[in-house]
Structure formats: C-alpha cells, structure tokens
Amino acid sequence: MIKHIRQGLVHARKFLHGAYHGGKKFLQTVDTYASMARRILAVSQPMLADLGVQDQVTGPALRGFARYDQAKADVMNINQKGEDYYSRIAAAVN
C-alpha cells in the first residue's frame, strides 16, 4: 500500500512539474507577444494620427497594457511566493 501511495505522489509531482514549466513557457510567449504589440503601437502612432483615430486606438490599448502589466505583476508575486514556500519545504525536508 505504501508503494502505491509513493507512486501516486511521484506521478503527482511529475504532473505539477510539467504543468508549472509548461505554463511558465506559455506565459513567456504571451509576454513576448505583448512586448511586440507595444512596439507596433508605438511605431504606428504617426499613422494613427494621420488617420485621425489616434485617441480612439491609443486609449483602449494603453488601458489594456496597464491591465496586462497588473496581471503580470500579480502572477509574478504568486510565483515568487510559491518558490519561497517550495524552498522552505525543501530546506525542512533535508
């Protein structure tokens, strides 16, 4: 029975490890695309001004980037807390 519990914990650990690293990789890709979108918006400002839609496009885009930055900061804080908990548990086990 203990063998089955141990195997279950090993599988759970592997699953969480894969989910964490897969999620982290996905979020790095999202961050790369957000950075590209910011650069595209910055470069397109003269064109938007010529078309007369600069205020209609820039305002919502900047609010969206502000929300993204806040969400990213929240995720980074949660990640840091998780790493702190993990290091404390690892230190206590060893």
C-alpha positions in Angstrom: 0.0 0.0 0.0 2.8 2.4 0.8 4.3 1.6 -2.5 1.1 2.8 -4.3 1.0 6.0 -2.2 4.6 6.7 -3.1 4.0 6.0 -6.8 0.9 8.3 -6.7 3.0 11.1 -5.1 5.7 10.7 -7.7 3.2 10.9 -10.5 1.6 14.0 -8.9 5.0 15.6 -8.6 5.8 15.0 -12.2 2.4 16.3 -13.3 2.8 19.5 -11.3 6.4 19.9 -12.5 5.2 19.6 -16.2 2.3 21.9 -15.6 4.4 24.6 -14.0 7.1 24.6 -16.6 4.6 24.4 -19.5 2.6 27.3 -18.0 5.7 29.3 -17.5 6.8 28.7 -21.1 3.3 29.7 -22.3 3.3 32.9 -20.3 6.8 33.8 -21.6 5.4 33.5 -25.1 2.4 35.7 -24.1 4.9 38.3 -22.7 6.9 38.3 -25.9 3.7 38.9 -28.0 2.6 41.7 -25.6 6.0 43.4 -26.0 5.7 43.1 -29.8 2.2 44.7 -29.6 3.6 47.6 -27.6 6.3 48.2 -30.2 3.8 48.0 -33.0 1.5 50.5 -31.2 4.4 52.9 -30.7 5.5 52.7 -34.3 2.0 53.1 -35.6 1.3 56.4 -33.7 2.1 58.7 -36.6 -0.1 56.7 -39.0 -2.9 56.7 -36.5 -2.5 60.4 -36.0 -2.7 60.9 -39.8 -5.9 58.9 -39.9 -7.4 60.8 -37.0 -8.0 57.8 -34.9 -5.1 58.0 -32.5 -7.2 58.8 -29.4 -9.7 56.1 -30.2 -7.0 53.4 -30.6 -4.3 54.5 -28.1 -6.5 55.0 -25.1 -8.1 51.5 -25.0 -4.7 49.9 -26.0 -2.9 51.6 -23.1 -5.6 50.6 -20.7 -5.3 47.0 -21.9 -1.5 47.2 -21.4 -2.0 48.5 -17.9 -4.3 45.6 -17.1 -1.8 43.2 -18.6 1.0 44.7 -16.5 -1.1 44.4 -13.3 -2.0 40.8 -14.1 1.7 40.0 -14.9 2.8 41.6 -11.6 0.2 39.5 -9.7 1.3 36.3 -11.4 5.0 37.1 -10.6 4.1 37.7 -7.0 2.3 34.4 -6.8 5.2 32.7 -8.5 7.7 34.2 -6.0 5.6 33.1 -3.0 5.4 29.6 -4.5 9.1 29.4 -4.9 9.6 30.7 -1.4 7.3 28.0 0.0 9.0 25.4 -2.0 12.5 26.4 -0.8 11.2 26.4 2.8 9.7 22.9 2.4 12.8 21.6 0.7 15.0 23.0 3.5 12.8 21.5 6.1 12.9 18.0 4.5 16.6 18.0 4.0 
